[in-house]
Amino acid sequence: MLTSPEMIEAFESVLRDRFGLDPVGCRESDDWWRFEVDGVVFQGGVHSADVRVLGLVCAMSASIDIDAVWSDISRATPIGLARFEEADCYIFASAKTGFAEVSAERIEQMIRDCAASARGRRSTSASTRGRGRR
């Protein structure tokens, strides 16, 4: 299992070496970053219980029918490690991995799967009804 500094280095190496991003420029805190991959806006890093990434699918109006959104989310098919979730009037393609499974390869796969899910046809159902702004 990686130590916290090693997880941070793994995340930064993925941003730098696999996606050509400047991890320092993307850093929001010591262990959290905001970045864009394949046209999808992300945030992610080392959380209290896991390492996670969230790719923005769409923002929703506060007046949206949340039951309809959840119905759409439950029918949408994410790709690989990604899952769809709603938080604070946003729909995200997210992926999480426990500390014991953290590696640069796993972080890269999480980002790629979330990007594909967020921008792919499979996310269309989840984002159509809730789309307010992207």
Order of alpha helices (4+ residues) and beta strands (2+ residues): alpha-alpha-beta-beta-beta-beta-alpha-beta-beta-alpha-alpha
